[in-house]
């Protein structure tokens, strides 16, 4: 695949890095939010739900701009983080943040369904056997959520791999630094004679997405078989 | 020892229940909607009743007047649910040992002993999804026992099983009652289970305690017939005398000979026999030329007209109290009155053994 220059390959590796970090970092928060939405009644629940889903319905460029306003060097949080030497805007970590925000609703939806699929009666049984609420969560709820967690992870990973609008707005499209597969494809298409590179990136991108779906389906099936629900 | 006092509004019904469960099996008996499961859930700590005082082995678990409420995981109460509720992601072995992780007391019963008692040896490495209904329930019983409980709650543990599975599981509860030193509160709406298992019976109806006492007292009380349906009736305690070649087993109940279809019990063992009130015929004079083999003489102690049941006659005999359901017309024709001597006639095939007392 000599068609892909060093910059393109860098885009592929950066995409994988960005998507991995975006997915891994949002998982704990995603589980927390999904659990709260599925199980608890609290004031502001509707607001939280809307907030989580906002990136799904907003134009991605708006999300990217809002990220820039808050996490940019002049933004409230950006300024604060800058004090500790953490820079997000126009940096690969910014691409990861943008991907995470965009993938978050998909992950929460999958995880919420996973929580709702756990029978609270099993958790009650665990309580009566002496397990405190936190132990019940880690020994019963979480393992039973596993098929849904896998689905959520893969969905979020695939979404993070393909994120474009918010990433290009917040982290820009700097080859070797913040350029991911989608932004690399976009850049290649802007320059005449780069169609071959773009095509290979497209094929790569389709392959990655399809294998992610396949792996998730296989893992989820295996997990369901272990639980005896398949 | 369990002490319970609960007042709780349950939809339209005001629950007001108090009882004490001593050692052995205490059966909470009553039709569905009587409030049995609410009592169980309150004792387990799965619901918070409006007013309640619950103590297990002298330790207060819930006392609304003094603001005491122990959360379920600190109560040390083992629950056996109708739907076994095994953890599907764990093997049978891990299900059984689940409660051990959290118990701070040294284990009361050994893992190997419980596995033996419940016949779980061959199931240990299987997953719950591959078990039959009866096997699941046995694992659930083992799991509750191995969590080091001070009390076992069983909420209609047989209701979801078919007849064959029921008779597979019942003996395990009898073993529990006889070999494990933990009081058991057992919820049931089946008179068969009550007659077979109960040491103590608390009969509930419409959120109140209708009557309570030993199994013999409660099942000999005519009011219980309303709840037990066709099978309801007094129980007699008897001893196996011998097995006859013609397929009958001879029993001795307080000096009275009773013949029943062959029992699978060794000579000398003690059994409970349930006498369904509707299977008893009364006669003024000692009957002759009858096919029925069991005729017991006694004196009438009570005659009650019960709505929907006709007349219920209680008869005191040397074998114990016998209840008979008669029509108003028969009672009139025989001129039965309290104190009269009478003969109770029971077909052998109508008598059912209900287990070892």
Interface residues (C-beta under 8 A of the other chain):
Chain A: X121 X122 X124 X125 X126 X127 X128 X129 X130 X131 X132 X133 X135 X136 X139 X140 X143 X144 X146 X226 X227 X228 X229
Chain B: X44 X45 X46 X71 X72 X73 X74 X75 X76 X77 X78 X79 X81 X83 X85 X87 X88 X89 X98 X99 X101 X102 X103 X127 X128 X129 X130 X143 X144 X147 X148
